[in-house]
């Protein structure tokens, strides 16, 4: 969140310092902010989001809630082959379906 000491003039100055290649990205971000924090719904949306976050933080974790839902391969700690880093195809690397 912007600090209260930042003014529109300061923001305009910062945008002027950006290279042309980033202006489209800044414009998309501003459009996102305007959409997400529309003037008519912003206070309610912010409060609702804060309540969701607070309720999620307060809930205790439940051990073993999803048993066997993830696994680590036996070769997890093995070094990766040079082909992985160099981008050459390696026939020994295979994708295991779920």
PAPAMI-733257 format. One record per residue: residue in three letters; z, x, y of N, C-alpha, C in turn. Coordinates in nm, 3 decimals, m for minus. Layout:
BEGIN
<resn ALA, nzz Z, nxx X, nyy Y, cazz Z, caxx X, cayy Y, czz Z, cxx X, cyy Y>
...
END
This chain:
BEGIN
<resn UNK, nzz 0.000, nxx 0.084, nyy m0.117, cazz 0.000, caxx 0.000, cayy 0.000, czz 0.000, cxx 0.089, cyy 0.124>
<resn UNK, nzz m0.076, nxx 0.049, nyy 0.225, cazz m0.081, caxx 0.127, cayy 0.347, czz 0.051, cxx 0.119, cyy 0.422>
<resn UNK, nzz 0.089, nxx 0.229, nyy 0.481, cazz 0.211, caxx 0.232, cayy 0.560, czz 0.186, cxx 0.159, cyy 0.691>
<resn UNK, nzz 0.291, nxx 0.100, nyy 0.751, cazz 0.272, caxx 0.026, cayy 0.876, czz 0.219, cxx 0.111, cyy 0.990>
<resn UNK, nzz 0.235, nxx 0.242, nyy 0.985, cazz 0.189, caxx 0.327, cayy 1.095, czz 0.039, cxx 0.348, cyy 1.093>
<resn UNK, nzz m0.027, nxx 0.308, nyy 0.989, cazz m0.172, caxx 0.324, cayy 0.982, czz m0.238, cxx 0.205, cyy 1.051>
<resn UNK, nzz m0.322, nxx 0.236, nyy 1.146, cazz m0.389, caxx 0.132, cayy 1.225, czz m0.534, cxx 0.117, cyy 1.179>
<resn UNK, nzz m0.599, nxx 0.012, nyy 1.227, cazz m0.741, caxx m0.007, cayy 1.196, czz m0.822, cxx 0.111, cyy 1.246>
<resn UNK, nzz m0.785, nxx 0.163, nyy 1.362, cazz m0.856, caxx 0.278, cayy 1.417, czz m0.846, cxx 0.397, cyy 1.324>
<resn UNK, nzz m0.726, nxx 0.419, nyy 1.269, cazz m0.707, caxx 0.530, cayy 1.176, czz m0.791, cxx 0.510, cyy 1.050>
<resn UNK, nzz m0.794, nxx 0.388, nyy 0.999, cazz m0.875, caxx 0.359, cayy 0.880, czz m1.023, cxx 0.381, cyy 0.910>
<resn UNK, nzz m1.068, nxx 0.336, nyy 1.024, cazz m1.209, caxx 0.356, cayy 1.062, czz m1.240, cxx 0.506, cyy 1.070>
<resn UNK, nzz m1.147, nxx 0.582, nyy 1.126, cazz m1.167, caxx 0.727, cayy 1.137, czz m1.178, cxx 0.790, cyy 0.998>
<resn UNK, nzz m1.089, nxx 0.748, nyy 0.907, cazz m1.093, caxx 0.802, cayy 0.771, czz m1.224, cxx 0.768, cyy 0.701>
<resn UNK, nzz m1.272, nxx 0.646, nyy 0.721, cazz m1.400, caxx 0.606, cayy 0.661, czz m1.513, cxx 0.689, cyy 0.719>
<resn UNK, nzz m1.506, nxx 0.718, nyy 0.848, cazz m1.610, caxx 0.799, cayy 0.911, czz m1.615, cxx 0.941, cyy 0.853>
<resn UNK, nzz m1.504, nxx 0.988, nyy 0.798, cazz m1.500, caxx 1.123, cayy 0.740, czz m1.560, cxx 1.129, cyy 0.600>
<resn UNK, nzz m1.577, nxx 1.013, nyy 0.538, cazz m1.630, caxx 1.010, cayy 0.401, czz m1.778, cxx 1.044, cyy 0.398>
<resn UNK, nzz m1.822, nxx 1.108, nyy 0.289, cazz m1.966, caxx 1.129, cayy 0.274, czz m2.036, cxx 0.995, cyy 0.246>
<resn UNK, nzz m2.162, nxx 0.990, nyy 0.282, cazz m2.241, caxx 0.867, cayy 0.265, czz m2.237, cxx 0.815, cyy 0.122>
<resn UNK, nzz m2.227, nxx 0.905, nyy 0.026, cazz m2.232, caxx 0.865, cayy m0.115, czz m2.110, cxx 0.782, cyy m0.155>
<resn UNK, nzz m2.001, nxx 0.789, nyy m0.081, cazz m1.881, caxx 0.714, cayy m0.117, czz m1.867, cxx 0.582, cyy m0.042>
<resn UNK, nzz m1.951, nxx 0.557, nyy 0.054, cazz m1.937, caxx 0.436, cayy 0.135, czz m1.952, cxx 0.309, cyy 0.053>
<resn UNK, nzz m2.044, nxx 0.307, nyy m0.042, cazz m2.062, caxx 0.189, cayy m0.126, czz m1.936, cxx 0.162, cyy m0.208>
<resn UNK, nzz m1.874, nxx 0.268, nyy m0.257, cazz m1.750, caxx 0.252, cayy m0.335, czz m1.638, cxx 0.196, cyy m0.249>
<resn UNK, nzz m1.627, nxx 0.244, nyy m0.126, cazz m1.525, caxx 0.194, cayy m0.034, czz m1.552, cxx 0.046, cyy m0.002>
<resn UNK, nzz m1.678, nxx 0.012, nyy 0.019, cazz m1.713, caxx m0.127, cayy 0.048, czz m1.676, cxx m0.218, cyy m0.069>
<resn UNK, nzz m1.704, nxx m0.174, nyy m0.192, cazz m1.666, caxx m0.255, cayy m0.309, czz m1.515, cxx m0.272, cyy m0.318>
<resn UNK, nzz m1.441, nxx m0.165, nyy m0.287, cazz m1.295, caxx m0.174, cayy m0.293, czz m1.242, cxx m0.272, cyy m0.188>
<resn UNK, nzz m1.298, nxx m0.266, nyy m0.068, cazz m1.255, caxx m0.359, cayy 0.037, czz m1.287, cxx m0.503, cyy m0.003>
<resn UNK, nzz m1.404, nxx m0.525, nyy m0.062, cazz m1.439, caxx m0.660, cayy m0.109, czz m1.341, cxx m0.707, cyy m0.217>
<resn UNK, nzz m1.301, nxx m0.616, nyy m0.306, cazz m1.203, caxx m0.651, cayy m0.408, czz m1.071, cxx m0.692, cyy m0.344>
<resn UNK, nzz m1.026, nxx m0.612, nyy m0.248, cazz m0.899, caxx m0.643, cayy m0.181, czz m0.907, cxx m0.778, cyy m0.111>
<resn UNK, nzz m1.017, nxx m0.803, nyy m0.042, cazz m1.032, caxx m0.931, cayy 0.027, czz m1.035, cxx m1.047, cyy m0.070>
<resn UNK, nzz m1.097, nxx m1.029, nyy m0.184, cazz m1.101, caxx m1.135, cayy m0.285, czz m0.963, cxx m1.157, cyy m0.347>
<resn UNK, nzz m0.898, nxx m1.048, nyy m0.385, cazz m0.771, caxx m1.057, cayy m0.456, czz m0.660, cxx m1.108, cyy m0.365>
<resn UNK, nzz m0.661, nxx m1.064, nyy m0.242, cazz m0.554, caxx m1.103, cayy m0.149, czz m0.608, cxx m1.195, cyy m0.040>
<resn UNK, nzz m0.672, nxx m1.302, nyy m0.083, cazz m0.718, caxx m1.401, cayy 0.014, czz m0.598, cxx m1.450, cyy 0.095>
<resn UNK, nzz m0.619, nxx m1.476, nyy 0.220, cazz m0.510, caxx m1.511, cayy 0.311, czz m0.432, cxx m1.633, cyy 0.265>
<resn UNK, nzz m0.502, nxx m1.731, nyy 0.207, cazz m0.433, caxx m1.854, cayy 0.169, czz m0.349, cxx m1.840, cyy 0.043>
<resn UNK, nzz m0.382, nxx m1.744, nyy m0.044, cazz m0.310, caxx m1.735, cayy m0.171, czz m0.236, cxx m1.602, cyy m0.188>
<resn UNK, nzz m0.249, nxx m1.512, nyy m0.094, cazz m0.190, caxx m1.379, cayy m0.113, czz m0.040, cxx m1.382, cyy m0.135>
<resn UNK, nzz 0.040, nxx m1.449, nyy m0.051, cazz 0.185, caxx m1.445, cayy m0.074, czz 0.225, cxx m1.503, cyy m0.210>
<resn UNK, nzz 0.161, nxx m1.614, nyy m0.249, cazz 0.193, caxx m1.673, cayy m0.380, czz 0.151, cxx m1.582, cyy m0.493>
<resn UNK, nzz 0.032, nxx m1.521, nyy m0.482, cazz m0.018, caxx m1.435, cayy m0.589, czz 0.070, cxx m1.311, cyy m0.603>
<resn UNK, nzz 0.108, nxx m1.251, nyy m0.491, cazz 0.192, caxx m1.132, cayy m0.497, czz 0.325, cxx m1.167, cyy m0.560>
<resn UNK, nzz 0.384, nxx m1.280, nyy m0.522, cazz 0.512, caxx m1.321, cayy m0.578, czz 0.499, cxx m1.350, cyy m0.727>
<resn UNK, nzz 0.391, nxx m1.418, nyy m0.768, cazz 0.370, caxx m1.447, cayy m0.909, czz 0.353, cxx m1.320, cyy m0.990>
<resn UNK, nzz 0.277, nxx m1.224, nyy m0.937, cazz 0.259, caxx m1.096, cayy m1.006, czz 0.392, cxx m1.023, cyy m1.019>
<resn UNK, nzz 0.472, nxx m1.025, nyy m0.914, cazz 0.603, caxx m0.957, cayy m0.917, czz 0.693, cxx m1.022, cyy m1.021>
<resn UNK, nzz 0.690, nxx m1.154, nyy m1.031, cazz 0.772, caxx m1.222, cayy m1.131, czz 0.728, cxx m1.187, cyy m1.272>
<resn UNK, nzz 0.597, nxx m1.179, nyy m1.296, cazz 0.546, caxx m1.141, cayy m1.428, czz 0.592, cxx m1.002, cyy m1.465>
<resn UNK, nzz 0.583, nxx m0.910, nyy m1.371, cazz 0.622, caxx m0.772, cayy m1.397, czz 0.772, cxx m0.764, cyy m1.425>
<resn UNK, nzz 0.851, nxx m0.832, nyy m1.342, cazz 0.996, caxx m0.829, cayy m1.362, czz 1.037, cxx m0.890, cyy m1.495>
<resn UNK, nzz 0.974, nxx m0.999, nyy m1.534, cazz 1.011, caxx m1.061, cayy m1.661, czz 0.969, cxx m0.973, cyy m1.778>
<resn UNK, nzz 0.857, nxx m0.903, nyy m1.765, cazz 0.813, caxx m0.813, cayy m1.871, czz 0.907, cxx m0.693, cyy m1.882>
<resn UNK, nzz 0.957, nxx m0.646, nyy m1.770, cazz 1.047, caxx m0.531, cayy m1.772, czz 1.181, cxx m0.569, cyy m1.836>
<resn UNK, nzz 1.227, nxx m0.688, nyy m1.812, cazz 1.358, caxx m0.730, cayy m1.861, czz 1.360, cxx m0.760, cyy m2.011>
<resn UNK, nzz 1.245, nxx m0.787, nyy m2.071, cazz 1.244, caxx m0.822, cayy m2.212, czz 1.269, cxx m0.698, cyy m2.298>
<resn UNK, nzz 1.362, nxx m0.710, nyy m2.393, cazz 1.388, caxx m0.595, cayy m2.480, czz 1.273, cxx m0.575, cyy m2.578>
<resn UNK, nzz 1.257, nxx m0.453, nyy m2.620, cazz 1.155, caxx m0.424, cayy m2.721, czz 1.201, cxx m0.475, cyy m2.857>
<resn UNK, nzz 1.105, nxx m0.516, nyy m2.936, cazz 1.135, caxx m0.566, cayy m3.070, czz 1.082, cxx m0.464, cyy m3.170>
<resn UNK, nzz 1.171, nxx m0.395, nyy m3.241, cazz 1.124, caxx m0.294, cayy m3.336, czz 1.041, cxx m0.357, cyy m3.448>
<resn UNK, nzz 0.941, nxx m0.284, nyy m3.492, cazz 0.857, caxx m0.323, cayy m3.605, czz 0.788, cxx m0.458, cyy m3.584>
<resn UNK, nzz 0.751, nxx m0.486, nyy m3.458, cazz 0.688, caxx m0.614, cayy m3.426, czz 0.550, cxx m0.626, cyy m3.490>
<resn UNK, nzz 0.475, nxx m0.515, nyy m3.494, cazz 0.342, caxx m0.514, cayy m3.553, czz 0.333, cxx m0.400, cyy m3.656>
<resn UNK, nzz 0.393, nxx m0.418, nyy m3.772, cazz 0.391, caxx m0.310, cayy m3.870, czz 0.249, cxx m0.281, cyy m3.920>
<resn UNK, nzz 0.222, nxx m0.155, nyy m3.942, cazz 0.093, caxx m0.107, cayy m3.995, czz m0.026, cxx m0.142, cyy m3.904>
<resn UNK, nzz m0.001, nxx m0.164, nyy m3.777, cazz m0.113, caxx m0.196, cayy m3.688, czz m0.181, cxx m0.070, cyy m3.635>
<resn UNK, nzz m0.121, nxx 0.045, nyy m3.653, cazz m0.181, caxx 0.171, cayy m3.611, czz m0.147, cxx 0.278, cyy m3.714>
<resn UNK, nzz m0.234, nxx 0.379, nyy m3.720, cazz m0.209, caxx 0.489, cayy m3.812, czz m0.264, cxx 0.617, cyy m3.753>
<resn UNK, nzz m0.213, nxx 0.728, nyy m3.801, cazz m0.260, caxx 0.859, cayy m3.757, czz m0.321, cxx 0.928, cyy m3.878>
<resn UNK, nzz m0.440, nxx 0.978, nyy m3.861, cazz m0.511, caxx 1.045, cayy m3.968, czz m0.435, cxx 1.170, cyy m4.012>
<resn UNK, nzz m0.450, nxx 1.206, nyy m4.140, cazz m0.384, caxx 1.326, cayy m4.193, czz m0.433, cxx 1.453, cyy m4.126>
<resn UNK, nzz m0.557, nxx 1.452, nyy m4.077, cazz m0.612, caxx 1.572, cayy m4.013, czz m0.601, cxx 1.567, cyy m3.860>
<resn UNK, nzz m0.508, nxx 1.488, nyy m3.809, cazz m0.494, caxx 1.471, cayy m3.665, czz m0.471, cxx 1.603, cyy m3.592>
<resn UNK, nzz m0.388, nxx 1.690, nyy m3.648, cazz m0.355, caxx 1.816, cayy m3.582, czz m0.453, cxx 1.929, cyy m3.613>
<resn UNK, nzz m0.552, nxx 1.903, nyy m3.697, cazz m0.650, caxx 2.008, cayy m3.728, czz m0.734, cxx 2.038, cyy m3.604>
<resn UNK, nzz m0.775, nxx 2.165, nyy m3.589, cazz m0.859, caxx 2.198, cayy m3.474, czz m0.995, cxx 2.128, cyy m3.483>
<resn UNK, nzz m1.047, nxx 2.094, nyy m3.368, cazz m1.179, caxx 2.031, cayy m3.364, czz m1.285, cxx 2.137, cyy m3.383>
<resn UNK, nzz m1.395, nxx 2.104, nyy m3.452, cazz m1.501, caxx 2.202, cayy m3.475, czz m1.573, cxx 2.238, cyy m3.346>
<resn UNK, nzz m1.639, nxx 2.354, nyy m3.347, cazz m1.715, caxx 2.398, cayy m3.229, czz m1.821, cxx 2.296, cyy m3.191>
<resn UNK, nzz m1.877, nxx 2.228, nyy m3.289, cazz m1.980, caxx 2.131, cayy m3.262, czz m1.929, cxx 2.018, cyy m3.172>
<resn UNK, nzz m1.801, nxx 1.988, nyy m3.186, cazz m1.742, caxx 1.883, cayy m3.102, czz m1.749, cxx 1.925, cyy m2.955>
<resn UNK, nzz m1.714, nxx 2.050, nyy m2.927, cazz m1.710, caxx 2.098, cayy m2.789, czz m1.849, cxx 2.133, cyy m2.737>
<resn UNK, nzz m1.938, nxx 2.178, nyy m2.824, cazz m2.070, caxx 2.223, cayy m2.781, czz m2.174, cxx 2.113, cyy m2.780>
<resn UNK, nzz m2.142, nxx 1.999, nyy m2.839, cazz m2.233, caxx 1.887, cayy m2.838, czz m2.337, cxx 1.889, cyy m2.947>
<resn UNK, nzz m2.326, nxx 1.981, nyy m3.042, cazz m2.421, caxx 1.986, cayy m3.154, czz m2.376, cxx 1.888, cyy m3.261>
<resn UNK, nzz m2.469, nxx 1.828, nyy m3.333, cazz m2.429, caxx 1.732, cayy m3.437, czz m2.354, cxx 1.800, cyy m3.550>
<resn UNK, nzz m2.256, nxx 1.732, nyy m3.602, cazz m2.176, caxx 1.783, cayy m3.713, czz m2.170, cxx 1.673, cyy m3.819>
<resn UNK, nzz m2.223, nxx 1.703, nyy m3.935, cazz m2.229, caxx 1.602, cayy m4.042, czz m2.091, cxx 1.572, cyy m4.101>
<resn UNK, nzz m1.991, nxx 1.659, nyy m4.077, cazz m1.858, caxx 1.635, cayy m4.138, czz m1.776, cxx 1.536, cyy m4.059>
<resn UNK, nzz m1.813, nxx 1.507, nyy m3.933, cazz m1.739, caxx 1.410, cayy m3.854, czz m1.795, cxx 1.272, cyy m3.886>
<resn UNK, nzz m1.706, nxx 1.182, nyy m3.924, cazz m1.749, caxx 1.049, cayy m3.959, czz m1.660, cxx 0.947, cyy m3.891>
<resn UNK, nzz m1.715, nxx 0.832, nyy m3.865, cazz m1.639, caxx 0.723, cayy m3.806, czz m1.591, cxx 0.635, cyy m3.919>
<resn UNK, nzz m1.461, nxx 0.610, nyy m3.920, cazz m1.402, caxx 0.527, cayy m4.024, czz m1.386, cxx 0.386, cyy m3.968>
<resn UNK, nzz m1.449, nxx 0.286, nyy m4.030, cazz m1.433, caxx 0.148, cayy m3.979, czz m1.291, cxx 0.100, cyy m3.998>
<resn UNK, nzz m1.252, nxx 0.006, nyy m3.916, cazz m1.116, caxx m0.049, cayy m3.925, czz m1.096, cxx m0.127, cyy m4.051>
END
